[in-house]
Amino acid sequence: MKKLFPYAVLLSILFLNMGAGCSSKTENPTPDNFQSLIGKWEAIRFVYEIVKQDGSEIATGTELKSKGTIIIWEFFSDGRLVATEGGKSREVRWELKVERLSGQNIDKGELKIIGAEEKNLAQTLGQSGDLTYFIETSSEAKIMSLRVDATKISPYKKNTLIYTYHKL
């Protein structure tokens, strides 16, 4: 059962992020002017970095595309984000705050996904406000890494969920 738990959490997060319907258009954030994030990104893997109660560390995850899960996020410069999975799309809003850059790379930043379902997921994860990921990018490798603390919904001392996306 413990081996199935990380996958159940991932599926819950994926389904909540991909649920039907659109977010309210009343919120209109203006993202930082960071053009390398604009465009289509495909989720290629997720990994849980886990610290068990006894202090031991493990990492577990899977390649998404090889398992038949294709998730595409398309970022637009006006703050819209279209998320697509299994041919179904929905639109939410996004906001980016970059704390540290290295050339065109985001070394340290915060990506907020704004929508009603995302706000509910954020509360489930113990966040206040909108769903917030820590973001890092590599423009050379066309890789985006998103981290979120999933400890609150796990039996572990620490549980960090890391998504890796590749720019299309």
PyMOL commands that place a pseudoatom at each C-alpha (Angstrom):
pseudoatom trace, name=CA, resn=MET, resi=1, chain=A, elem=C, hetatm=0, pos=[0.000, 0.000, 0.000]
pseudoatom trace, name=CA, resn=LYS, resi=2, chain=A, elem=C, hetatm=0, pos=[2.853, 2.400, 0.817]
pseudoatom trace, name=CA, resn=LYS, resi=3, chain=A, elem=C, hetatm=0, pos=[4.198, 1.931, -2.721]
pseudoatom trace, name=CA, resn=LEU, resi=4, chain=A, elem=C, hetatm=0, pos=[0.848, 2.940, -4.199]
pseudoatom trace, name=CA, resn=PHE, resi=5, chain=A, elem=C, hetatm=0, pos=[0.473, 6.076, -2.076]
pseudoatom trace, name=CA, resn=PRO, resi=6, chain=A, elem=C, hetatm=0, pos=[2.845, 8.305, -4.100]
pseudoatom trace, name=CA, resn=TYR, resi=7, chain=A, elem=C, hetatm=0, pos=[1.044, 7.378, -7.300]
pseudoatom trace, name=CA, resn=ALA, resi=8, chain=A, elem=C, hetatm=0, pos=[-2.355, 8.055, -5.756]
pseudoatom trace, name=CA, resn=VAL, resi=9, chain=A, elem=C, hetatm=0, pos=[-1.173, 11.527, -4.669]
pseudoatom trace, name=CA, resn=LEU, resi=10, chain=A, elem=C, hetatm=0, pos=[0.227, 12.231, -8.145]
pseudoatom trace, name=CA, resn=LEU, resi=11, chain=A, elem=C, hetatm=0, pos=[-2.978, 11.157, -9.840]
pseudoatom trace, name=CA, resn=SER, resi=12, chain=A, elem=C, hetatm=0, pos=[-4.984, 13.348, -7.475]
pseudoatom trace, name=CA, resn=ILE, resi=13, chain=A, elem=C, hetatm=0, pos=[-2.813, 16.354, -8.297]
pseudoatom trace, name=CA, resn=LEU, resi=14, chain=A, elem=C, hetatm=0, pos=[-2.942, 15.655, -12.030]
pseudoatom trace, name=CA, resn=PHE, resi=15, chain=A, elem=C, hetatm=0, pos=[-6.706, 15.250, -12.068]
pseudoatom trace, name=CA, resn=LEU, resi=16, chain=A, elem=C, hetatm=0, pos=[-7.261, 18.354, -9.953]
pseudoatom trace, name=CA, resn=ASN, resi=17, chain=A, elem=C, hetatm=0, pos=[-4.993, 20.333, -12.278]
pseudoatom trace, name=CA, resn=MET, resi=18, chain=A, elem=C, hetatm=0, pos=[-6.737, 18.975, -15.366]
pseudoatom trace, name=CA, resn=GLY, resi=19, chain=A, elem=C, hetatm=0, pos=[-10.364, 19.086, -14.192]
pseudoatom trace, name=CA, resn=ALA, resi=20, chain=A, elem=C, hetatm=0, pos=[-13.044, 20.329, -16.551]
pseudoatom trace, name=CA, resn=GLY, resi=21, chain=A, elem=C, hetatm=0, pos=[-14.126, 23.935, -16.616]
pseudoatom trace, name=CA, resn=CYS, resi=22, chain=A, elem=C, hetatm=0, pos=[-12.336, 27.247, -16.683]
pseudoatom trace, name=CA, resn=SER, resi=23, chain=A, elem=C, hetatm=0, pos=[-11.189, 29.528, -13.957]
pseudoatom trace, name=CA, resn=SER, resi=24, chain=A, elem=C, hetatm=0, pos=[-12.721, 32.906, -13.333]
pseudoatom trace, name=CA, resn=LYS, resi=25, chain=A, elem=C, hetatm=0, pos=[-11.464, 35.618, -15.678]
pseudoatom trace, name=CA, resn=THR, resi=26, chain=A, elem=C, hetatm=0, pos=[-11.747, 38.252, -12.933]
pseudoatom trace, name=CA, resn=GLU, resi=27, chain=A, elem=C, hetatm=0, pos=[-8.161, 37.728, -11.803]
pseudoatom trace, name=CA, resn=ASN, resi=28, chain=A, elem=C, hetatm=0, pos=[-5.721, 39.237, -14.273]
pseudoatom trace, name=CA, resn=PRO, resi=29, chain=A, elem=C, hetatm=0, pos=[-2.116, 38.819, -13.117]
pseudoatom trace, name=CA, resn=THR, resi=30, chain=A, elem=C, hetatm=0, pos=[0.732, 40.222, -15.151]
pseudoatom trace, name=CA, resn=PRO, resi=31, chain=A, elem=C, hetatm=0, pos=[3.650, 37.769, -15.232]
pseudoatom trace, name=CA, resn=ASP, resi=32, chain=A, elem=C, hetatm=0, pos=[7.248, 38.922, -15.012]
pseudoatom trace, name=CA, resn=ASN, resi=33, chain=A, elem=C, hetatm=0, pos=[8.583, 39.647, -18.500]
pseudoatom trace, name=CA, resn=PHE, resi=34, chain=A, elem=C, hetatm=0, pos=[10.348, 36.318, -18.887]
pseudoatom trace, name=CA, resn=GLN, resi=35, chain=A, elem=C, hetatm=0, pos=[9.963, 35.259, -22.505]
pseudoatom trace, name=CA, resn=SER, resi=36, chain=A, elem=C, hetatm=0, pos=[11.783, 31.898, -22.284]
pseudoatom trace, name=CA, resn=LEU, resi=37, chain=A, elem=C, hetatm=0, pos=[8.837, 30.450, -20.333]
pseudoatom trace, name=CA, resn=ILE, resi=38, chain=A, elem=C, hetatm=0, pos=[6.364, 31.397, -23.082]
pseudoatom trace, name=CA, resn=GLY, resi=39, chain=A, elem=C, hetatm=0, pos=[5.410, 28.458, -25.287]
pseudoatom trace, name=CA, resn=LYS, resi=40, chain=A, elem=C, hetatm=0, pos=[4.525, 24.770, -24.995]
pseudoatom trace, name=CA, resn=TRP, resi=41, chain=A, elem=C, hetatm=0, pos=[5.987, 22.474, -22.360]
pseudoatom trace, name=CA, resn=GLU, resi=42, chain=A, elem=C, hetatm=0, pos=[5.448, 18.721, -22.069]
pseudoatom trace, name=CA, resn=ALA, resi=43, chain=A, elem=C, hetatm=0, pos=[5.617, 16.923, -18.704]
pseudoatom trace, name=CA, resn=ILE, resi=44, chain=A, elem=C, hetatm=0, pos=[8.170, 14.151, -19.058]
pseudoatom trace, name=CA, resn=ARG, resi=45, chain=A, elem=C, hetatm=0, pos=[8.502, 12.787, -15.513]
pseudoatom trace, name=CA, resn=PHE, resi=46, chain=A, elem=C, hetatm=0, pos=[7.648, 13.188, -11.876]
pseudoatom trace, name=CA, resn=VAL, resi=47, chain=A, elem=C, hetatm=0, pos=[9.712, 12.204, -8.859]
pseudoatom trace, name=CA, resn=TYR, resi=48, chain=A, elem=C, hetatm=0, pos=[8.955, 12.151, -5.151]
pseudoatom trace, name=CA, resn=GLU, resi=49, chain=A, elem=C, hetatm=0, pos=[11.937, 12.985, -2.931]
pseudoatom trace, name=CA, resn=ILE, resi=50, chain=A, elem=C, hetatm=0, pos=[10.944, 11.412, 0.368]
pseudoatom trace, name=CA, resn=VAL, resi=51, chain=A, elem=C, hetatm=0, pos=[12.418, 11.519, 3.859]
pseudoatom trace, name=CA, resn=LYS, resi=52, chain=A, elem=C, hetatm=0, pos=[10.935, 8.713, 5.935]
pseudoatom trace, name=CA, resn=GLN, resi=53, chain=A, elem=C, hetatm=0, pos=[10.176, 9.052, 9.645]
pseudoatom trace, name=CA, resn=ASP, resi=54, chain=A, elem=C, hetatm=0, pos=[13.454, 7.236, 10.451]
pseudoatom trace, name=CA, resn=GLY, resi=55, chain=A, elem=C, hetatm=0, pos=[15.419, 9.827, 8.427]
pseudoatom trace, name=CA, resn=SER, resi=56, chain=A, elem=C, hetatm=0, pos=[16.221, 7.585, 5.470]
pseudoatom trace, name=CA, resn=GLU, resi=57, chain=A, elem=C, hetatm=0, pos=[15.799, 9.114, 2.022]
pseudoatom trace, name=CA, resn=ILE, resi=58, chain=A, elem=C, hetatm=0, pos=[14.289, 7.626, -1.113]
pseudoatom trace, name=CA, resn=ALA, resi=59, chain=A, elem=C, hetatm=0, pos=[13.325, 8.907, -4.547]
pseudoatom trace, name=CA, resn=THR, resi=60, chain=A, elem=C, hetatm=0, pos=[10.543, 7.325, -6.572]
pseudoatom trace, name=CA, resn=GLY, resi=61, chain=A, elem=C, hetatm=0, pos=[8.735, 8.363, -9.711]
pseudoatom trace, name=CA, resn=THR, resi=62, chain=A, elem=C, hetatm=0, pos=[8.052, 7.543, -13.321]
pseudoatom trace, name=CA, resn=GLU, resi=63, chain=A, elem=C, hetatm=0, pos=[8.422, 8.733, -16.880]
pseudoatom trace, name=CA, resn=LEU, resi=64, chain=A, elem=C, hetatm=0, pos=[4.993, 10.053, -17.875]
pseudoatom trace, name=CA, resn=LYS, resi=65, chain=A, elem=C, hetatm=0, pos=[5.043, 9.779, -21.668]
pseudoatom trace, name=CA, resn=SER, resi=66, chain=A, elem=C, hetatm=0, pos=[6.258, 6.160, -21.604]
pseudoatom trace, name=CA, resn=LYS, resi=67, chain=A, elem=C, hetatm=0, pos=[3.308, 5.362, -19.319]
pseudoatom trace, name=CA, resn=GLY, resi=68, chain=A, elem=C, hetatm=0, pos=[0.877, 6.930, -21.797]
pseudoatom trace, name=CA, resn=THR, resi=69, chain=A, elem=C, hetatm=0, pos=[0.310, 10.180, -19.888]
pseudoatom trace, name=CA, resn=ILE, resi=70, chain=A, elem=C, hetatm=0, pos=[0.806, 13.257, -22.047]
pseudoatom trace, name=CA, resn=ILE, resi=71, chain=A, elem=C, hetatm=0, pos=[0.428, 16.621, -20.348]
pseudoatom trace, name=CA, resn=ILE, resi=72, chain=A, elem=C, hetatm=0, pos=[1.099, 19.853, -22.248]
pseudoatom trace, name=CA, resn=TRP, resi=73, chain=A, elem=C, hetatm=0, pos=[1.169, 23.299, -20.638]
pseudoatom trace, name=CA, resn=GLU, resi=74, chain=A, elem=C, hetatm=0, pos=[1.172, 26.297, -22.976]
pseudoatom trace, name=CA, resn=PHE, resi=75, chain=A, elem=C, hetatm=0, pos=[2.164, 29.609, -21.400]
pseudoatom trace, name=CA, resn=PHE, resi=76, chain=A, elem=C, hetatm=0, pos=[1.028, 32.850, -23.042]
pseudoatom trace, name=CA, resn=SER, resi=77, chain=A, elem=C, hetatm=0, pos=[2.601, 36.259, -22.366]
pseudoatom trace, name=CA, resn=ASP, resi=78, chain=A, elem=C, hetatm=0, pos=[-0.765, 37.696, -21.273]
pseudoatom trace, name=CA, resn=GLY, resi=79, chain=A, elem=C, hetatm=0, pos=[-0.859, 35.400, -18.214]
pseudoatom trace, name=CA, resn=ARG, resi=80, chain=A, elem=C, hetatm=0, pos=[-3.002, 32.606, -19.681]
pseudoatom trace, name=CA, resn=LEU, resi=81, chain=A, elem=C, hetatm=0, pos=[-2.032, 28.955, -19.325]
pseudoatom trace, name=CA, resn=VAL, resi=82, chain=A, elem=C, hetatm=0, pos=[-3.740, 26.243, -21.371]
pseudoatom trace, name=CA, resn=ALA, resi=83, chain=A, elem=C, hetatm=0, pos=[-3.287, 22.795, -19.823]
pseudoatom trace, name=CA, resn=THR, resi=84, chain=A, elem=C, hetatm=0, pos=[-4.025, 19.773, -22.027]
pseudoatom trace, name=CA, resn=GLU, resi=85, chain=A, elem=C, hetatm=0, pos=[-4.208, 16.098, -21.110]
pseudoatom trace, name=CA, resn=GLY, resi=86, chain=A, elem=C, hetatm=0, pos=[-5.786, 13.321, -23.156]
pseudoatom trace, name=CA, resn=GLY, resi=87, chain=A, elem=C, hetatm=0, pos=[-7.128, 15.801, -25.698]
pseudoatom trace, name=CA, resn=LYS, resi=88, chain=A, elem=C, hetatm=0, pos=[-9.006, 17.820, -23.041]
pseudoatom trace, name=CA, resn=SER, resi=89, chain=A, elem=C, hetatm=0, pos=[-7.892, 21.378, -22.400]
pseudoatom trace, name=CA, resn=ARG, resi=90, chain=A, elem=C, hetatm=0, pos=[-8.702, 24.014, -19.867]
pseudoatom trace, name=CA, resn=GLU, resi=91, chain=A, elem=C, hetatm=0, pos=[-7.478, 27.521, -19.300]
pseudoatom trace, name=CA, resn=VAL, resi=92, chain=A, elem=C, hetatm=0, pos=[-6.194, 29.019, -16.059]
pseudoatom trace, name=CA, resn=ARG, resi=93, chain=A, elem=C, hetatm=0, pos=[-3.935, 31.961, -15.224]
pseudoatom trace, name=CA, resn=TRP, resi=94, chain=A, elem=C, hetatm=0, pos=[-0.281, 32.033, -14.228]
pseudoatom trace, name=CA, resn=GLU, resi=95, chain=A, elem=C, hetatm=0, pos=[2.023, 34.423, -12.439]
pseudoatom trace, name=CA, resn=LEU, resi=96, chain=A, elem=C, hetatm=0, pos=[5.814, 34.253, -12.240]
pseudoatom trace, name=CA, resn=LYS, resi=97, chain=A, elem=C, hetatm=0, pos=[8.140, 35.875, -9.732]
pseudoatom trace, name=CA, resn=VAL, resi=98, chain=A, elem=C, hetatm=0, pos=[11.817, 35.358, -10.449]
pseudoatom trace, name=CA, resn=GLU, resi=99, chain=A, elem=C, hetatm=0, pos=[14.204, 35.830, -7.536]
pseudoatom trace, name=CA, resn=ARG, resi=100, chain=A, elem=C, hetatm=0, pos=[17.487, 34.816, -9.180]
pseudoatom trace, name=CA, resn=LEU, resi=101, chain=A, elem=C, hetatm=0, pos=[18.569, 34.501, -12.816]
pseudoatom trace, name=CA, resn=SER, resi=102, chain=A, elem=C, hetatm=0, pos=[21.586, 33.047, -14.536]
pseudoatom trace, name=CA, resn=GLY, resi=103, chain=A, elem=C, hetatm=0, pos=[21.445, 34.363, -18.114]
pseudoatom trace, name=CA, resn=GLN, resi=104, chain=A, elem=C, hetatm=0, pos=[18.070, 33.207, -19.452]
pseudoatom trace, name=CA, resn=ASN, resi=105, chain=A, elem=C, hetatm=0, pos=[17.758, 30.518, -16.766]
pseudoatom trace, name=CA, resn=ILE, resi=106, chain=A, elem=C, hetatm=0, pos=[15.538, 30.857, -13.723]
pseudoatom trace, name=CA, resn=ASP, resi=107, chain=A, elem=C, hetatm=0, pos=[17.742, 29.688, -10.855]
pseudoatom trace, name=CA, resn=LYS, resi=108, chain=A, elem=C, hetatm=0, pos=[15.113, 30.462, -8.257]
pseudoatom trace, name=CA, resn=GLY, resi=109, chain=A, elem=C, hetatm=0, pos=[11.535, 31.497, -8.798]
pseudoatom trace, name=CA, resn=GLU, resi=110, chain=A, elem=C, hetatm=0, pos=[7.910, 31.041, -7.866]
pseudoatom trace, name=CA, resn=LEU, resi=111, chain=A, elem=C, hetatm=0, pos=[5.208, 29.990, -10.334]
pseudoatom trace, name=CA, resn=LYS, resi=112, chain=A, elem=C, hetatm=0, pos=[1.596, 30.455, -9.281]
pseudoatom trace, name=CA, resn=ILE, resi=113, chain=A, elem=C, hetatm=0, pos=[-1.213, 28.669, -11.094]
pseudoatom trace, name=CA, resn=ILE, resi=114, chain=A, elem=C, hetatm=0, pos=[-4.452, 30.580, -10.557]
pseudoatom trace, name=CA, resn=GLY, resi=115, chain=A, elem=C, hetatm=0, pos=[-7.837, 28.897, -10.744]
pseudoatom trace, name=CA, resn=ALA, resi=116, chain=A, elem=C, hetatm=0, pos=[-10.587, 27.653, -8.440]
pseudoatom trace, name=CA, resn=GLU, resi=117, chain=A, elem=C, hetatm=0, pos=[-9.456, 24.018, -8.543]
pseudoatom trace, name=CA, resn=GLU, resi=118, chain=A, elem=C, hetatm=0, pos=[-5.833, 25.029, -8.096]
pseudoatom trace, name=CA, resn=LYS, resi=119, chain=A, elem=C, hetatm=0, pos=[-6.752, 27.073, -5.009]
pseudoatom trace, name=CA, resn=ASN, resi=120, chain=A, elem=C, hetatm=0, pos=[-8.467, 23.989, -3.549]
pseudoatom trace, name=CA, resn=LEU, resi=121, chain=A, elem=C, hetatm=0, pos=[-5.429, 21.848, -4.288]
pseudoatom trace, name=CA, resn=ALA, resi=122, chain=A, elem=C, hetatm=0, pos=[-3.155, 24.464, -2.698]
pseudoatom trace, name=CA, resn=GLN, resi=123, chain=A, elem=C, hetatm=0, pos=[-5.225, 24.308, 0.497]
pseudoatom trace, name=CA, resn=THR, resi=124, chain=A, elem=C, hetatm=0, pos=[-5.023, 20.495, 0.472]
pseudoatom trace, name=CA, resn=LEU, resi=125, chain=A, elem=C, hetatm=0, pos=[-1.231, 20.778, 0.238]
pseudoatom trace, name=CA, resn=GLY, resi=126, chain=A, elem=C, hetatm=0, pos=[-1.157, 23.282, 3.108]
pseudoatom trace, name=CA, resn=GLN, resi=127, chain=A, elem=C, hetatm=0, pos=[-0.544, 26.368, 0.973]
pseudoatom trace, name=CA, resn=SER, resi=128, chain=A, elem=C, hetatm=0, pos=[-2.479, 29.576, 1.424]
pseudoatom trace, name=CA, resn=GLY, resi=129, chain=A, elem=C, hetatm=0, pos=[-3.775, 31.269, -1.711]
pseudoatom trace, name=CA, resn=ASP, resi=130, chain=A, elem=C, hetatm=0, pos=[-3.019, 29.983, -5.192]
pseudoatom trace, name=CA, resn=LEU, resi=131, chain=A, elem=C, hetatm=0, pos=[-1.156, 26.790, -6.087]
pseudoatom trace, name=CA, resn=THR, resi=132, chain=A, elem=C, hetatm=0, pos=[2.531, 27.691, -5.930]
pseudoatom trace, name=CA, resn=TYR, resi=133, chain=A, elem=C, hetatm=0, pos=[5.469, 25.774, -7.361]
pseudoatom trace, name=CA, resn=PHE, resi=134, chain=A, elem=C, hetatm=0, pos=[9.152, 26.557, -6.940]
pseudoatom trace, name=CA, resn=ILE, resi=135, chain=A, elem=C, hetatm=0, pos=[10.510, 26.836, -10.475]
pseudoatom trace, name=CA, resn=GLU, resi=136, chain=A, elem=C, hetatm=0, pos=[13.917, 26.401, -12.104]
pseudoatom trace, name=CA, resn=THR, resi=137, chain=A, elem=C, hetatm=0, pos=[14.617, 26.422, -15.839]
pseudoatom trace, name=CA, resn=SER, resi=138, chain=A, elem=C, hetatm=0, pos=[17.489, 25.688, -18.177]
pseudoatom trace, name=CA, resn=SER, resi=139, chain=A, elem=C, hetatm=0, pos=[17.090, 27.446, -21.516]
pseudoatom trace, name=CA, resn=GLU, resi=140, chain=A, elem=C, hetatm=0, pos=[20.009, 25.497, -23.011]
pseudoatom trace, name=CA, resn=ALA, resi=141, chain=A, elem=C, hetatm=0, pos=[18.494, 22.109, -22.141]
pseudoatom trace, name=CA, resn=LYS, resi=142, chain=A, elem=C, hetatm=0, pos=[14.916, 23.411, -22.553]
pseudoatom trace, name=CA, resn=ILE, resi=143, chain=A, elem=C, hetatm=0, pos=[14.001, 21.960, -19.154]
pseudoatom trace, name=CA, resn=MET, resi=144, chain=A, elem=C, hetatm=0, pos=[11.636, 23.302, -16.481]
pseudoatom trace, name=CA, resn=SER, resi=145, chain=A, elem=C, hetatm=0, pos=[11.542, 21.834, -12.989]
pseudoatom trace, name=CA, resn=LEU, resi=146, chain=A, elem=C, hetatm=0, pos=[8.553, 22.475, -10.714]
pseudoatom trace, name=CA, resn=ARG, resi=147, chain=A, elem=C, hetatm=0, pos=[8.667, 21.543, -7.008]
pseudoatom trace, name=CA, resn=VAL, resi=148, chain=A, elem=C, hetatm=0, pos=[5.854, 21.422, -4.502]
pseudoatom trace, name=CA, resn=ASP, resi=149, chain=A, elem=C, hetatm=0, pos=[5.817, 20.254, -0.887]
pseudoatom trace, name=CA, resn=ALA, resi=150, chain=A, elem=C, hetatm=0, pos=[3.388, 17.317, -0.616]
pseudoatom trace, name=CA, resn=THR, resi=151, chain=A, elem=C, hetatm=0, pos=[4.283, 16.408, 2.975]
pseudoatom trace, name=CA, resn=LYS, resi=152, chain=A, elem=C, hetatm=0, pos=[0.877, 17.355, 4.381]
pseudoatom trace, name=CA, resn=ILE, resi=153, chain=A, elem=C, hetatm=0, pos=[-0.893, 14.680, 2.306]
pseudoatom trace, name=CA, resn=SER, resi=154, chain=A, elem=C, hetatm=0, pos=[1.689, 11.940, 2.909]
pseudoatom trace, name=CA, resn=PRO, resi=155, chain=A, elem=C, hetatm=0, pos=[2.742, 9.724, 5.818]
pseudoatom trace, name=CA, resn=TYR, resi=156, chain=A, elem=C, hetatm=0, pos=[6.384, 10.843, 5.496]
pseudoatom trace, name=CA, resn=LYS, resi=157, chain=A, elem=C, hetatm=0, pos=[8.520, 13.290, 7.447]
pseudoatom trace, name=CA, resn=LYS, resi=158, chain=A, elem=C, hetatm=0, pos=[9.158, 15.194, 4.201]
pseudoatom trace, name=CA, resn=ASN, resi=159, chain=A, elem=C, hetatm=0, pos=[7.759, 14.637, 0.702]
pseudoatom trace, name=CA, resn=THR, resi=160, chain=A, elem=C, hetatm=0, pos=[8.619, 16.862, -2.248]
pseudoatom trace, name=CA, resn=LEU, resi=161, chain=A, elem=C, hetatm=0, pos=[6.970, 16.299, -5.621]
pseudoatom trace, name=CA, resn=ILE, resi=162, chain=A, elem=C, hetatm=0, pos=[9.101, 17.348, -8.600]
pseudoatom trace, name=CA, resn=TYR, resi=163, chain=A, elem=C, hetatm=0, pos=[7.727, 17.612, -12.148]
pseudoatom trace, name=CA, resn=THR, resi=164, chain=A, elem=C, hetatm=0, pos=[10.120, 17.899, -15.087]
pseudoatom trace, name=CA, resn=TYR, resi=165, chain=A, elem=C, hetatm=0, pos=[8.900, 19.503, -18.313]
pseudoatom trace, name=CA, resn=HIS, resi=166, chain=A, elem=C, hetatm=0, pos=[10.631, 19.768, -21.703]
pseudoatom trace, name=CA, resn=LYS, resi=167, chain=A, elem=C, hetatm=0, pos=[10.003, 22.729, -24.007]
pseudoatom trace, name=CA, resn=LEU, resi=168, chain=A, elem=C, hetatm=0, pos=[8.502, 21.718, -27.340]
for i in range(1, 168): cmd.bond("trace and resi %d" % i, "trace and resi %d" % (i + 1))
show_as sticks, trace
zoom trace
